[in-house]
């Protein structure tokens, strides 16, 4: 057989010229052991078919050693040597199996490969759930957007009635909508966004001919209305600032105050870097950054209460997860005897409404918050009854 491969080499190089996709690539730290051991394996991944691949270990290196080895002639030679073997197998018309590859490489099959060979081969069936999961994984989108899409997928899995392509029917979509509303934890706008994300993939499978018709063409779900915002007043903010609380709650309270006096969303607070993201103008510091969620630029002042928080933590804010922060905020809500549900996002709402209440032009507030569309900022303006009353009082003096 070695003689056959040698005779195939002239044909092999012609075949390689027509191939646009390489079958062999180098992989470093596939099992994520670098942080644990300080070194990790360098392996060659050999893809025979879409679902059949083998990993061959070359050596074990540190991260610095890998950077040098990655561009070395030695590695290029090892890759090309395996590429020649795979191409020769194709030229000779051999079945592209791990067993045949192991023979060409001159190595024995691993226990895992032997066990897999003993098991009967099951015909794999791609479901709509699989399709969505793979599509989201391949999309070049921001991590936040990917998380939102995965939340929608998880809801679909939990619903349980839409799994295969055949399950994509108008009746099942109506049932899914009812299921989303059943426990009362999701608002109209949230549910609308679930459908908005799902529609993308339903349209894709329809256009690919995987379903005979688009079920969303037969059903319409109302967008609904945004719930009225419930930000804190300046009096409630001052009450929260003066509250004596345990250390963990104190850190979350301080992060909330920082957000309430800068307008930053939770994820942007967690990424805030005073040295890199601030500029000084006169006696005030301003944050000049871009939102993680949308990439939109914002420019916002750091008011005195927020500066006090920064000074307290030596300009390095505490780190915590959003879920944990909201858990502590509910405790603070109870301690302060607030009649409003306190979440971290309320801080951003509070900043917007207080700014508008003090007659900062809505265009400036939009820039401070990093809103792409001023209509988003207008949602905060709807709750400013006190501003309407104040302006109405001033105007009434004219109409005498």
Secondary structure, 3 states (H helix, E strand, C coil): CHHHHHHHHHHHHHHHHHCCCCCEEEEECCCCCHHHHCCEEEEEEEEEECCEEEEEEEEEECHHHHHHHCCCHHHHHHHHHHHHHHHHHHHCCCCCCHHHHHHHHCCCCCHHHHHHHHCCCCCCCCCHHHHHHHHHHHCCCCHHHHHHHHHHHHHHHHHCCCCCHHHCCHHHHHHHHHHHHHCCCCCHHHHHHHHHHHHHHHHHHHHCCCCCCCHHHCCCCCCCCCCCCCCCCHHHHHHHHCCCCCHHHHHHHHHHHHHHCCCCCHHHHHCCCHHHHEEEECCEEEEEEECCCCCCEEEEECCHHHHHHHHHCCCCCCCCCHHHHHHHHHHHHHHCCCCCCCCHHHHHHHHHHHHHHCCCCHHHHHHHHCCCCHHHHHHHHCCCHHHHHHHHHHHHCCCC
